[in-house]
């Protein structure tokens, strides 16, 4: 927020910010008993996507960016699995997750391209 590194201009960074906001919003709809389970897991994974994109963009060696972006990909996959669990447990409908689905697919595709290019 205070620094102005170049990664903030990347489309994947913008999408990761949207993904984080949607994840936080969706977790507000979960039942109270999930406060220390799904809620925290989803929020940590969503924040991990964004933070690892930042870390990767500031990598000092050629291998560092790729590793951080791979971690971001893993966190996207984790959110996807948690979304499936929310549907399986009848916490949210598939329709309620449309925005999340779109952001997950976009973020994963962009991160995959970034990993492949490094």
Jmol script that loads the backbone (N, CA, C; Angstrom):
load data "model"
ATOM      1  N   UNK A   1       0.819  -1.187   0.000  1.00  0.00           N
ATOM      2  CA  UNK A   1       0.000   0.000   0.000  1.00  0.00           C
ATOM      3  C   UNK A   1       0.870   1.260   0.000  1.00  0.00           C
ATOM      4  N   UNK A   2       1.966   1.206   0.714  1.00  0.00           N
ATOM      5  CA  UNK A   2       2.813   2.383   0.818  1.00  0.00           C
ATOM      6  C   UNK A   2       3.935   2.377  -0.212  1.00  0.00           C
ATOM      7  N   UNK A   3       4.331   1.183  -0.620  1.00  0.00           N
ATOM      8  CA  UNK A   3       5.359   1.046  -1.643  1.00  0.00           C
ATOM      9  C   UNK A   3       4.693   1.043  -3.008  1.00  0.00           C
ATOM     10  N   UNK A   4       5.453   1.294  -4.035  1.00  0.00           N
ATOM     11  CA  UNK A   4       4.889   1.286  -5.373  1.00  0.00           C
ATOM     12  C   UNK A   4       5.681   0.355  -6.287  1.00  0.00           C
ATOM     13  N   UNK A   5       5.733  -0.937  -5.940  1.00  0.00           N
ATOM     14  CA  UNK A   5       6.451  -1.877  -6.812  1.00  0.00           C
ATOM     15  C   UNK A   5       5.647  -2.178  -8.070  1.00  0.00           C
ATOM     16  N   UNK A   6       6.330  -2.651  -9.098  1.00  0.00           N
ATOM     17  CA  UNK A   6       5.705  -2.891 -10.388  1.00  0.00           C
ATOM     18  C   UNK A   6       4.647  -3.977 -10.415  1.00  0.00           C
ATOM     19  N   UNK A   7       4.685  -4.921  -9.460  1.00  0.00           N
ATOM     20  CA  UNK A   7       3.730  -6.022  -9.502  1.00  0.00           C
ATOM     21  C   UNK A   7       2.287  -5.560  -9.309  1.00  0.00           C
ATOM     22  N   UNK A   8       2.093  -4.385  -8.756  1.00  0.00           N
ATOM     23  CA  UNK A   8       0.730  -3.894  -8.541  1.00  0.00           C
ATOM     24  C   UNK A   8       0.027  -3.584  -9.858  1.00  0.00           C
ATOM     25  N   UNK A   9       0.785  -3.513 -10.941  1.00  0.00           N
ATOM     26  CA  UNK A   9       0.203  -3.289 -12.261  1.00  0.00           C
ATOM     27  C   UNK A   9      -0.164  -4.594 -12.962  1.00  0.00           C
ATOM     28  N   UNK A  10       0.208  -5.711 -12.379  1.00  0.00           N
ATOM     29  CA  UNK A  10      -0.089  -7.006 -12.995  1.00  0.00           C
ATOM     30  C   UNK A  10      -1.564  -7.365 -12.840  1.00  0.00           C
ATOM     31  N   UNK A  11      -2.125  -7.930 -13.890  1.00  0.00           N
ATOM     32  CA  UNK A  11      -3.524  -8.351 -13.848  1.00  0.00           C
ATOM     33  C   UNK A  11      -3.750  -9.392 -12.752  1.00  0.00           C
ATOM     34  N   UNK A  12      -2.805 -10.307 -12.577  1.00  0.00           N
ATOM     35  CA  UNK A  12      -2.955 -11.353 -11.568  1.00  0.00           C
ATOM     36  C   UNK A  12      -3.008 -10.756 -10.161  1.00  0.00           C
ATOM     37  N   UNK A  13      -2.305  -9.669  -9.939  1.00  0.00           N
ATOM     38  CA  UNK A  13      -2.338  -9.010  -8.633  1.00  0.00           C
ATOM     39  C   UNK A  13      -3.728  -8.404  -8.380  1.00  0.00           C
ATOM     40  N   UNK A  14      -4.271  -7.751  -9.381  1.00  0.00           N
ATOM     41  CA  UNK A  14      -5.611  -7.166  -9.259  1.00  0.00           C
ATOM     42  C   UNK A  14      -6.646  -8.250  -8.978  1.00  0.00           C
ATOM     43  N   UNK A  15      -6.538  -9.356  -9.696  1.00  0.00           N
ATOM     44  CA  UNK A  15      -7.483 -10.465  -9.492  1.00  0.00           C
ATOM     45  C   UNK A  15      -7.299 -11.069  -8.105  1.00  0.00           C
ATOM     46  N   UNK A  16      -6.060 -11.175  -7.643  1.00  0.00           N
ATOM     47  CA  UNK A  16      -5.824 -11.751  -6.313  1.00  0.00           C
ATOM     48  C   UNK A  16      -6.439 -10.881  -5.216  1.00  0.00           C
ATOM     49  N   UNK A  17      -6.438  -9.588  -5.416  1.00  0.00           N
ATOM     50  CA  UNK A  17      -7.090  -8.683  -4.444  1.00  0.00           C
ATOM     51  C   UNK A  17      -8.595  -8.901  -4.437  1.00  0.00           C
ATOM     52  N   UNK A  18      -9.181  -9.048  -5.624  1.00  0.00           N
ATOM     53  CA  UNK A  18     -10.617  -9.311  -5.706  1.00  0.00           C
ATOM     54  C   UNK A  18     -10.949 -10.665  -5.080  1.00  0.00           C
ATOM     55  N   UNK A  19     -10.111 -11.658  -5.362  1.00  0.00           N
ATOM     56  CA  UNK A  19     -10.310 -13.000  -4.817  1.00  0.00           C
ATOM     57  C   UNK A  19     -10.298 -12.966  -3.292  1.00  0.00           C
ATOM     58  N   UNK A  20      -9.365 -12.246  -2.727  1.00  0.00           N
ATOM     59  CA  UNK A  20      -9.280 -12.144  -1.274  1.00  0.00           C
ATOM     60  C   UNK A  20     -10.557 -11.523  -0.694  1.00  0.00           C
ATOM     61  N   UNK A  21     -11.036 -10.456  -1.320  1.00  0.00           N
ATOM     62  CA  UNK A  21     -12.253  -9.794  -0.828  1.00  0.00           C
ATOM     63  C   UNK A  21     -13.463 -10.711  -0.913  1.00  0.00           C
ATOM     64  N   UNK A  22     -13.589 -11.445  -2.017  1.00  0.00           N
ATOM     65  CA  UNK A  22     -14.722 -12.363  -2.178  1.00  0.00           C
ATOM     66  C   UNK A  22     -14.646 -13.489  -1.153  1.00  0.00           C
ATOM     67  N   UNK A  23     -13.452 -14.002  -0.924  1.00  0.00           N
ATOM     68  CA  UNK A  23     -13.285 -15.067   0.068  1.00  0.00           C
ATOM     69  C   UNK A  23     -13.692 -14.587   1.459  1.00  0.00           C
ATOM     70  N   UNK A  24     -13.260 -13.395   1.821  1.00  0.00           N
ATOM     71  CA  UNK A  24     -13.644 -12.858   3.125  1.00  0.00           C
ATOM     72  C   UNK A  24     -15.157 -12.665   3.205  1.00  0.00           C
ATOM     73  N   UNK A  25     -15.759 -12.169   2.130  1.00  0.00           N
ATOM     74  CA  UNK A  25     -17.206 -11.949   2.117  1.00  0.00           C
ATOM     75  C   UNK A  25     -17.970 -13.270   2.232  1.00  0.00           C
ATOM     76  N   UNK A  26     -17.518 -14.282   1.506  1.00  0.00           N
ATOM     77  CA  UNK A  26     -18.184 -15.581   1.536  1.00  0.00           C
ATOM     78  C   UNK A  26     -18.081 -16.207   2.923  1.00  0.00           C
ATOM     79  N   UNK A  27     -16.923 -16.069   3.557  1.00  0.00           N
ATOM     80  CA  UNK A  27     -16.765 -16.697   4.870  1.00  0.00           C
ATOM     81  C   UNK A  27     -17.647 -16.054   5.935  1.00  0.00           C
ATOM     82  N   UNK A  28     -18.098 -14.842   5.691  1.00  0.00           N
ATOM     83  CA  UNK A  28     -19.036 -14.209   6.620  1.00  0.00           C
ATOM     84  C   UNK A  28     -20.385 -14.929   6.635  1.00  0.00           C
ATOM     85  N   UNK A  29     -20.664 -15.695   5.581  1.00  0.00           N
ATOM     86  CA  UNK A  29     -21.935 -16.415   5.478  1.00  0.00           C
ATOM     87  C   UNK A  29     -21.886 -17.805   6.118  1.00  0.00           C
ATOM     88  N   UNK A  30     -20.707 -18.234   6.528  1.00  0.00           N
ATOM     89  CA  UNK A  30     -20.572 -19.570   7.108  1.00  0.00           C
ATOM     90  C   UNK A  30     -21.085 -19.584   8.547  1.00  0.00           C
ATOM     91  N   UNK A  31     -21.522 -20.755   9.008  1.00  0.00           N
ATOM     92  CA  UNK A  31     -22.033 -20.839  10.379  1.00  0.00           C
ATOM     93  C   UNK A  31     -20.935 -20.586  11.415  1.00  0.00           C
ATOM     94  N   UNK A  32     -21.323 -20.134  12.599  1.00  0.00           N
ATOM     95  CA  UNK A  32     -20.341 -19.806  13.642  1.00  0.00           C
ATOM     96  C   UNK A  32     -19.403 -20.962  14.003  1.00  0.00           C
ATOM     97  N   UNK A  33     -19.882 -22.186  13.902  1.00  0.00           N
ATOM     98  CA  UNK A  33     -19.026 -23.321  14.268  1.00  0.00           C
ATOM     99  C   UNK A  33     -17.855 -23.521  13.308  1.00  0.00           C
ATOM    100  N   UNK A  34     -17.863 -22.842  12.169  1.00  0.00           N
ATOM    101  CA  UNK A  34     -16.757 -22.927  11.213  1.00  0.00           C
ATOM    102  C   UNK A  34     -15.726 -21.815  11.403  1.00  0.00           C
ATOM    103  N   UNK A  35     -15.929 -20.991  12.438  1.00  0.00           N
ATOM    104  CA  UNK A  35     -15.049 -19.841  12.677  1.00  0.00           C
ATOM    105  C   UNK A  35     -13.573 -20.243  12.742  1.00  0.00           C
ATOM    106  N   UNK A  36     -13.266 -21.370  13.344  1.00  0.00           N
ATOM    107  CA  UNK A  36     -11.872 -21.769  13.505  1.00  0.00           C
ATOM    108  C   UNK A  36     -11.467 -22.880  12.542  1.00  0.00           C
ATOM    109  N   UNK A  37     -12.346 -23.203  11.597  1.00  0.00           N
ATOM    110  CA  UNK A  37     -12.034 -24.238  10.616  1.00  0.00           C
ATOM    111  C   UNK A  37     -12.015 -23.642   9.212  1.00  0.00           C
ATOM    112  N   UNK A  38     -13.121 -23.762   8.523  1.00  0.00           N
ATOM    113  CA  UNK A  38     -13.185 -23.286   7.140  1.00  0.00           C
ATOM    114  C   UNK A  38     -12.906 -21.795   7.007  1.00  0.00           C
ATOM    115  N   UNK A  39     -13.449 -21.003   7.898  1.00  0.00           N
ATOM    116  CA  UNK A  39     -13.274 -19.549   7.788  1.00  0.00           C
ATOM    117  C   UNK A  39     -11.790 -19.187   7.802  1.00  0.00           C
ATOM    118  N   UNK A  40     -11.077 -19.653   8.808  1.00  0.00           N
ATOM    119  CA  UNK A  40      -9.655 -19.312   8.898  1.00  0.00           C
ATOM    120  C   UNK A  40      -8.851 -19.916   7.758  1.00  0.00           C
ATOM    121  N   UNK A  41      -9.181 -21.137   7.369  1.00  0.00           N
ATOM    122  CA  UNK A  41      -8.433 -21.798   6.301  1.00  0.00           C
ATOM    123  C   UNK A  41      -8.585 -21.051   4.976  1.00  0.00           C
ATOM    124  N   UNK A  42      -9.808 -20.677   4.652  1.00  0.00           N
ATOM    125  CA  UNK A  42     -10.073 -19.965   3.397  1.00  0.00           C
ATOM    126  C   UNK A  42      -9.413 -18.586   3.414  1.00  0.00           C
ATOM    127  N   UNK A  43      -9.541 -17.893   4.515  1.00  0.00           N
ATOM    128  CA  UNK A  43      -8.941 -16.558   4.601  1.00  0.00           C
ATOM    129  C   UNK A  43      -7.419 -16.606   4.514  1.00  0.00           C
ATOM    130  N   UNK A  44      -6.807 -17.577   5.186  1.00  0.00           N
ATOM    131  CA  UNK A  44      -5.351 -17.713   5.102  1.00  0.00           C
ATOM    132  C   UNK A  44      -4.909 -18.012   3.678  1.00  0.00           C
ATOM    133  N   UNK A  45      -5.639 -18.910   3.013  1.00  0.00           N
ATOM    134  CA  UNK A  45      -5.283 -19.266   1.636  1.00  0.00           C
ATOM    135  C   UNK A  45      -5.456 -18.069   0.708  1.00  0.00           C
ATOM    136  N   UNK A  46      -6.537 -17.316   0.871  1.00  0.00           N
ATOM    137  CA  UNK A  46      -6.781 -16.147   0.018  1.00  0.00           C
ATOM    138  C   UNK A  46      -5.696 -15.089   0.212  1.00  0.00           C
ATOM    139  N   UNK A  47      -5.314 -14.860   1.443  1.00  0.00           N
ATOM    140  CA  UNK A  47      -4.253 -13.903   1.711  1.00  0.00           C
ATOM    141  C   UNK A  47      -2.921 -14.422   1.181  1.00  0.00           C
ATOM    142  N   UNK A  48      -2.706 -15.726   1.265  1.00  0.00           N
ATOM    143  CA  UNK A  48      -1.484 -16.347   0.763  1.00  0.00           C
ATOM    144  C   UNK A  48      -1.323 -16.134  -0.743  1.00  0.00           C
ATOM    145  N   UNK A  49      -2.412 -16.210  -1.485  1.00  0.00           N
ATOM    146  CA  UNK A  49      -2.342 -15.988  -2.934  1.00  0.00           C
ATOM    147  C   UNK A  49      -1.753 -14.612  -3.201  1.00  0.00           C
ATOM    148  N   UNK A  50      -2.339 -13.621  -2.593  1.00  0.00           N
ATOM    149  CA  UNK A  50      -1.918 -12.233  -2.804  1.00  0.00           C
ATOM    150  C   UNK A  50      -0.487 -11.991  -2.314  1.00  0.00           C
ATOM    151  N   UNK A  51      -0.178 -12.445  -1.116  1.00  0.00           N
ATOM    152  CA  UNK A  51       1.140 -12.193  -0.537  1.00  0.00           C
ATOM    153  C   UNK A  51       2.254 -12.890  -1.310  1.00  0.00           C
ATOM    154  N   UNK A  52       2.001 -14.088  -1.799  1.00  0.00           N
ATOM    155  CA  UNK A  52       3.034 -14.798  -2.543  1.00  0.00           C
ATOM    156  C   UNK A  52       3.240 -14.234  -3.941  1.00  0.00           C
ATOM    157  N   UNK A  53       2.215 -13.641  -4.515  1.00  0.00           N
ATOM    158  CA  UNK A  53       2.403 -12.923  -5.776  1.00  0.00           C
ATOM    159  C   UNK A  53       3.348 -11.746  -5.529  1.00  0.00           C
ATOM    160  N   UNK A  54       3.124 -11.029  -4.433  1.00  0.00           N
ATOM    161  CA  UNK A  54       4.005  -9.916  -4.065  1.00  0.00           C
ATOM    162  C   UNK A  54       5.434 -10.392  -3.861  1.00  0.00           C
ATOM    163  N   UNK A  55       5.596 -11.433  -3.069  1.00  0.00           N
ATOM    164  CA  UNK A  55       6.936 -11.966  -2.784  1.00  0.00           C
ATOM    165  C   UNK A  55       7.635 -12.404  -4.067  1.00  0.00           C
ATOM    166  N   UNK A  56       6.900 -13.092  -4.931  1.00  0.00           N
ATOM    167  CA  UNK A  56       7.483 -13.568  -6.184  1.00  0.00           C
ATOM    168  C   UNK A  56       7.955 -12.441  -7.071  1.00  0.00           C
ATOM    169  N   UNK A  57       7.195 -11.375  -7.091  1.00  0.00           N
ATOM    170  CA  UNK A  57       7.552 -10.233  -7.932  1.00  0.00           C
ATOM    171  C   UNK A  57       8.799  -9.521  -7.424  1.00  0.00           C
ATOM    172  N   UNK A  58       9.102  -9.699  -6.153  1.00  0.00           N
ATOM    173  CA  UNK A  58      10.281  -9.029  -5.605  1.00  0.00           C
ATOM    174  C   UNK A  58      11.450  -9.996  -5.410  1.00  0.00           C
ATOM    175  N   UNK A  59      11.353 -11.176  -6.019  1.00  0.00           N
ATOM    176  CA  UNK A  59      12.398 -12.182  -5.878  1.00  0.00           C
ATOM    177  C   UNK A  59      13.754 -11.688  -6.341  1.00  0.00           C
ATOM    178  N   UNK A  60      14.769 -12.136  -5.672  1.00  0.00           N
ATOM    179  CA  UNK A  60      16.117 -11.692  -5.985  1.00  0.00           C
ATOM    180  C   UNK A  60      16.841 -12.629  -6.944  1.00  0.00           C
ATOM    181  N   UNK A  61      16.424 -13.870  -6.995  1.00  0.00           N
ATOM    182  CA  UNK A  61      17.051 -14.821  -7.909  1.00  0.00           C
ATOM    183  C   UNK A  61      16.019 -15.268  -8.945  1.00  0.00           C
ATOM    184  N   UNK A  62      16.465 -15.944  -9.972  1.00  0.00           N
ATOM    185  CA  UNK A  62      15.558 -16.404 -11.031  1.00  0.00           C
ATOM    186  C   UNK A  62      14.586 -17.463 -10.521  1.00  0.00           C
ATOM    187  N   UNK A  63      15.010 -18.259  -9.552  1.00  0.00           N
ATOM    188  CA  UNK A  63      14.163 -19.348  -9.039  1.00  0.00           C
ATOM    189  C   UNK A  63      13.122 -18.860  -8.042  1.00  0.00           C
ATOM    190  N   UNK A  64      13.393 -17.768  -7.347  1.00  0.00           N
ATOM    191  CA  UNK A  64      12.482 -17.292  -6.308  1.00  0.00           C
ATOM    192  C   UNK A  64      11.081 -16.961  -6.811  1.00  0.00           C
ATOM    193  N   UNK A  65      10.935 -16.178  -7.874  1.00  0.00           N
ATOM    194  CA  UNK A  65       9.583 -15.853  -8.331  1.00  0.00           C
ATOM    195  C   UNK A  65       8.759 -17.102  -8.635  1.00  0.00           C
ATOM    196  N   UNK A  66       9.348 -18.031  -9.334  1.00  0.00           N
ATOM    197  CA  UNK A  66       8.625 -19.244  -9.704  1.00  0.00           C
ATOM    198  C   UNK A  66       8.110 -19.975  -8.467  1.00  0.00           C
ATOM    199  N   UNK A  67       8.938 -20.105  -7.463  1.00  0.00           N
ATOM    200  CA  UNK A  67       8.540 -20.820  -6.247  1.00  0.00           C
ATOM    201  C   UNK A  67       7.378 -20.122  -5.545  1.00  0.00           C
ATOM    202  N   UNK A  68       7.435 -18.806  -5.419  1.00  0.00           N
ATOM    203  CA  UNK A  68       6.344 -18.079  -4.771  1.00  0.00           C
ATOM    204  C   UNK A  68       5.053 -18.177  -5.578  1.00  0.00           C
ATOM    205  N   UNK A  69       5.168 -18.118  -6.905  1.00  0.00           N
ATOM    206  CA  UNK A  69       3.972 -18.226  -7.732  1.00  0.00           C
ATOM    207  C   UNK A  69       3.394 -19.638  -7.679  1.00  0.00           C
ATOM    208  N   UNK A  70       4.244 -20.649  -7.526  1.00  0.00           N
ATOM    209  CA  UNK A  70       3.751 -22.019  -7.343  1.00  0.00           C
ATOM    210  C   UNK A  70       2.988 -22.140  -6.024  1.00  0.00           C
ATOM    211  N   UNK A  71       3.487 -21.477  -5.001  1.00  0.00           N
ATOM    212  CA  UNK A  71       2.776 -21.476  -3.714  1.00  0.00           C
ATOM    213  C   UNK A  71       1.419 -20.799  -3.872  1.00  0.00           C
ATOM    214  N   UNK A  72       1.365 -19.696  -4.613  1.00  0.00           N
ATOM    215  CA  UNK A  72       0.090 -19.023  -4.888  1.00  0.00           C
ATOM    216  C   UNK A  72      -0.879 -19.957  -5.598  1.00  0.00           C
ATOM    217  N   UNK A  73      -0.374 -20.703  -6.583  1.00  0.00           N
ATOM    218  CA  UNK A  73      -1.218 -21.680  -7.294  1.00  0.00           C
ATOM    219  C   UNK A  73      -1.784 -22.702  -6.313  1.00  0.00           C
ATOM    220  N   UNK A  74      -0.942 -23.177  -5.410  1.00  0.00           N
ATOM    221  CA  UNK A  74      -1.393 -24.141  -4.416  1.00  0.00           C
ATOM    222  C   UNK A  74      -2.483 -23.574  -3.532  1.00  0.00           C
ATOM    223  N   UNK A  75      -2.370 -22.307  -3.181  1.00  0.00           N
ATOM    224  CA  UNK A  75      -3.394 -21.663  -2.359  1.00  0.00           C
ATOM    225  C   UNK A  75      -4.703 -21.496  -3.122  1.00  0.00           C
ATOM    226  N   UNK A  76      -4.616 -21.228  -4.418  1.00  0.00           N
ATOM    227  CA  UNK A  76      -5.826 -21.152  -5.252  1.00  0.00           C
ATOM    228  C   UNK A  76      -6.528 -22.509  -5.250  1.00  0.00           C
ATOM    229  N   UNK A  77      -5.754 -23.570  -5.388  1.00  0.00           N
ATOM    230  CA  UNK A  77      -6.317 -24.924  -5.381  1.00  0.00           C
ATOM    231  C   UNK A  77      -6.943 -25.229  -4.020  1.00  0.00           C
ATOM    232  N   UNK A  78      -6.322 -24.753  -2.966  1.00  0.00           N
ATOM    233  CA  UNK A  78      -6.847 -24.948  -1.611  1.00  0.00           C
ATOM    234  C   UNK A  78      -8.205 -24.253  -1.454  1.00  0.00           C
ATOM    235  N   UNK A  79      -8.326 -23.044  -1.965  1.00  0.00           N
ATOM    236  CA  UNK A  79      -9.601 -22.321  -1.895  1.00  0.00           C
ATOM    237  C   UNK A  79     -10.670 -23.074  -2.686  1.00  0.00           C
ATOM    238  N   UNK A  80     -10.284 -23.599  -3.852  1.00  0.00           N
ATOM    239  CA  UNK A  80     -11.218 -24.358  -4.667  1.00  0.00           C
ATOM    240  C   UNK A  80     -11.742 -25.581  -3.905  1.00  0.00           C
ATOM    241  N   UNK A  81     -10.852 -26.289  -3.226  1.00  0.00           N
ATOM    242  CA  UNK A  81     -11.259 -27.464  -2.450  1.00  0.00           C
ATOM    243  C   UNK A  81     -12.165 -27.061  -1.284  1.00  0.00           C
ATOM    244  N   UNK A  82     -11.876 -25.930  -0.664  1.00  0.00           N
ATOM    245  CA  UNK A  82     -12.714 -25.445   0.432  1.00  0.00           C
ATOM    246  C   UNK A  82     -14.094 -25.038  -0.084  1.00  0.00           C
ATOM    247  N   UNK A  83     -14.134 -24.446  -1.272  1.00  0.00           N
ATOM    248  CA  UNK A  83     -15.422 -24.078  -1.865  1.00  0.00           C
ATOM    249  C   UNK A  83     -16.263 -25.324  -2.122  1.00  0.00           C
ATOM    250  N   UNK A  84     -15.616 -26.368  -2.602  1.00  0.00           N
ATOM    251  CA  UNK A  84     -16.315 -27.642  -2.809  1.00  0.00           C
ATOM    252  C   UNK A  84     -16.854 -28.178  -1.484  1.00  0.00           C
ATOM    253  N   UNK A  85     -16.076 -28.053  -0.422  1.00  0.00           N
ATOM    254  CA  UNK A  85     -16.524 -28.494   0.904  1.00  0.00           C
ATOM    255  C   UNK A  85     -17.735 -27.683   1.362  1.00  0.00           C
ATOM    256  N   UNK A  86     -17.725 -26.369   1.094  1.00  0.00           N
ATOM    257  CA  UNK A  86     -18.867 -25.531   1.486  1.00  0.00           C
ATOM    258  C   UNK A  86     -20.143 -25.973   0.778  1.00  0.00           C
ATOM    259  N   UNK A  87     -20.013 -26.357  -0.484  1.00  0.00           N
ATOM    260  CA  UNK A  87     -21.170 -26.855  -1.240  1.00  0.00           C
ATOM    261  C   UNK A  87     -21.591 -28.217  -0.690  1.00  0.00           C
ATOM    262  N   UNK A  88     -20.619 -29.108  -0.457  1.00  0.00           N
ATOM    263  CA  UNK A  88     -20.915 -30.447   0.066  1.00  0.00           C
ATOM    264  C   UNK A  88     -21.614 -30.387   1.419  1.00  0.00           C
ATOM    265  N   UNK A  89     -21.256 -29.410   2.238  1.00  0.00           N
ATOM    266  CA  UNK A  89     -21.839 -29.271   3.569  1.00  0.00           C
ATOM    267  C   UNK A  89     -23.107 -28.411   3.573  1.00  0.00           C
ATOM    268  N   UNK A  90     -23.560 -28.016   2.387  1.00  0.00           N
ATOM    269  CA  UNK A  90     -24.762 -27.187   2.220  1.00  0.00           C
ATOM    270  C   UNK A  90     -24.663 -25.839   2.930  1.00  0.00           C
ATOM    271  N   UNK A  91     -23.449 -25.305   3.011  1.00  0.00           N
ATOM    272  CA  UNK A  91     -23.270 -23.973   3.576  1.00  0.00           C
ATOM    273  C   UNK A  91     -23.567 -22.903   2.539  1.00  0.00           C
ATOM    274  N   UNK A  92     -23.244 -23.190   1.292  1.00  0.00           N
ATOM    275  CA  UNK A  92     -23.480 -22.255   0.200  1.00  0.00           C
ATOM    276  C   UNK A  92     -23.900 -23.034  -1.034  1.00  0.00           C
ATOM    277  N   UNK A  93     -24.693 -22.393  -1.870  1.00  0.00           N
ATOM    278  CA  UNK A  93     -25.100 -23.033  -3.122  1.00  0.00           C
ATOM    279  C   UNK A  93     -24.023 -22.828  -4.177  1.00  0.00           C
ATOM    280  N   UNK A  94     -24.075 -23.660  -5.200  1.00  0.00           N
ATOM    281  CA  UNK A  94     -23.130 -23.492  -6.309  1.00  0.00           C
ATOM    282  C   UNK A  94     -23.314 -22.129  -6.965  1.00  0.00           C
ATOM    283  N   UNK A  95     -24.557 -21.665  -7.060  1.00  0.00           N
ATOM    284  CA  UNK A  95     -24.819 -20.358  -7.658  1.00  0.00           C
ATOM    285  C   UNK A  95     -24.171 -19.227  -6.860  1.00  0.00           C
ATOM    286  N   UNK A  96     -24.133 -19.375  -5.553  1.00  0.00           N
ATOM    287  CA  UNK A  96     -23.539 -18.343  -4.701  1.00  0.00           C
ATOM    288  C   UNK A  96     -22.029 -18.238  -4.911  1.00  0.00           C
ATOM    289  N   UNK A  97     -21.448 -19.251  -5.494  1.00  0.00           N
ATOM    290  CA  UNK A  97     -20.002 -19.283  -5.668  1.00  0.00           C
ATOM    291  C   UNK A  97     -19.549 -18.902  -7.083  1.00  0.00           C
ATOM    292  N   UNK A  98     -20.447 -18.398  -7.911  1.00  0.00           N
ATOM    293  CA  UNK A  98     -20.099 -18.066  -9.299  1.00  0.00           C
ATOM    294  C   UNK A  98     -18.960 -17.054  -9.404  1.00  0.00           C
ATOM    295  N   UNK A  99     -19.018 -16.004  -8.630  1.00  0.00           N
ATOM    296  CA  UNK A  99     -17.959 -14.982  -8.676  1.00  0.00           C
ATOM    297  C   UNK A  99     -16.630 -15.585  -8.229  1.00  0.00           C
ATOM    298  N   UNK A 100     -16.681 -16.401  -7.181  1.00  0.00           N
ATOM    299  CA  UNK A 100     -15.469 -17.057  -6.699  1.00  0.00           C
ATOM    300  C   UNK A 100     -14.891 -17.972  -7.768  1.00  0.00           C
ATOM    301  N   UNK A 101     -15.730 -18.731  -8.428  1.00  0.00           N
ATOM    302  CA  UNK A 101     -15.282 -19.655  -9.486  1.00  0.00           C
ATOM    303  C   UNK A 101     -14.539 -18.899 -10.588  1.00  0.00           C
ATOM    304  N   UNK A 102     -15.106 -17.804 -11.019  1.00  0.00           N
ATOM    305  CA  UNK A 102     -14.497 -17.003 -12.080  1.00  0.00           C
ATOM    306  C   UNK A 102     -13.123 -16.474 -11.661  1.00  0.00           C
ATOM    307  N   UNK A 103     -13.033 -15.943 -10.453  1.00  0.00           N
ATOM    308  CA  UNK A 103     -11.762 -15.402  -9.968  1.00  0.00           C
ATOM    309  C   UNK A 103     -10.714 -16.494  -9.780  1.00  0.00           C
ATOM    310  N   UNK A 104     -11.138 -17.649  -9.267  1.00  0.00           N
ATOM    311  CA  UNK A 104     -10.198 -18.767  -9.096  1.00  0.00           C
ATOM    312  C   UNK A 104      -9.630 -19.208 -10.436  1.00  0.00           C
ATOM    313  N   UNK A 105     -10.513 -19.354 -11.430  1.00  0.00           N
ATOM    314  CA  UNK A 105     -10.059 -19.786 -12.758  1.00  0.00           C
ATOM    315  C   UNK A 105      -9.109 -18.773 -13.398  1.00  0.00           C
ATOM    316  N   UNK A 106      -9.450 -17.502 -13.294  1.00  0.00           N
ATOM    317  CA  UNK A 106      -8.597 -16.458 -13.874  1.00  0.00           C
ATOM    318  C   UNK A 106      -7.245 -16.397 -13.180  1.00  0.00           C
ATOM    319  N   UNK A 107      -7.269 -16.410 -11.870  1.00  0.00           N
ATOM    320  CA  UNK A 107      -6.031 -16.318 -11.099  1.00  0.00           C
ATOM    321  C   UNK A 107      -5.140 -17.524 -11.366  1.00  0.00           C
ATOM    322  N   UNK A 108      -5.727 -18.712 -11.377  1.00  0.00           N
ATOM    323  CA  UNK A 108      -4.946 -19.928 -11.609  1.00  0.00           C
ATOM    324  C   UNK A 108      -4.327 -19.917 -13.009  1.00  0.00           C
ATOM    325  N   UNK A 109      -5.106 -19.511 -14.001  1.00  0.00           N
ATOM    326  CA  UNK A 109      -4.588 -19.480 -15.376  1.00  0.00           C
ATOM    327  C   UNK A 109      -3.420 -18.505 -15.505  1.00  0.00           C
ATOM    328  N   UNK A 110      -3.554 -17.324 -14.935  1.00  0.00           N
ATOM    329  CA  UNK A 110      -2.483 -16.330 -15.020  1.00  0.00           C
ATOM    330  C   UNK A 110      -1.240 -16.779 -14.254  1.00  0.00           C
ATOM    331  N   UNK A 111      -1.427 -17.343 -13.070  1.00  0.00           N
ATOM    332  CA  UNK A 111      -0.286 -17.824 -12.298  1.00  0.00           C
ATOM    333  C   UNK A 111       0.431 -18.962 -13.009  1.00  0.00           C
ATOM    334  N   UNK A 112      -0.349 -19.852 -13.610  1.00  0.00           N
ATOM    335  CA  UNK A 112       0.246 -20.973 -14.341  1.00  0.00           C
ATOM    336  C   UNK A 112       1.121 -20.469 -15.479  1.00  0.00           C
ATOM    337  N   UNK A 113       0.640 -19.466 -16.205  1.00  0.00           N
ATOM    338  CA  UNK A 113       1.445 -18.876 -17.283  1.00  0.00           C
ATOM    339  C   UNK A 113       2.721 -18.249 -16.744  1.00  0.00           C
ATOM    340  N   UNK A 114       2.617 -17.584 -15.610  1.00  0.00           N
ATOM    341  CA  UNK A 114       3.786 -16.951 -15.005  1.00  0.00           C
ATOM    342  C   UNK A 114       4.823 -18.002 -14.597  1.00  0.00           C
ATOM    343  N   UNK A 115       4.362 -19.090 -14.028  1.00  0.00           N
ATOM    344  CA  UNK A 115       5.257 -20.168 -13.608  1.00  0.00           C
ATOM    345  C   UNK A 115       5.938 -20.790 -14.815  1.00  0.00           C
ATOM    346  N   UNK A 116       5.177 -21.016 -15.873  1.00  0.00           N
ATOM    347  CA  UNK A 116       5.725 -21.637 -17.078  1.00  0.00           C
ATOM    348  C   UNK A 116       6.755 -20.756 -17.777  1.00  0.00           C
ATOM    349  N   UNK A 117       6.600 -19.432 -17.662  1.00  0.00           N
ATOM    350  CA  UNK A 117       7.529 -18.511 -18.319  1.00  0.00           C
ATOM    351  C   UNK A 117       8.844 -18.339 -17.565  1.00  0.00           C
ATOM    352  N   UNK A 118       8.878 -18.736 -16.295  1.00  0.00           N
ATOM    353  CA  UNK A 118      10.121 -18.538 -15.539  1.00  0.00           C
ATOM    354  C   UNK A 118      10.933 -19.799 -15.477  1.00  0.00           C
TER     355      UNK A 118
END
end "model"
wireframe off; spacefill off
backbone 0.3
color backbone group
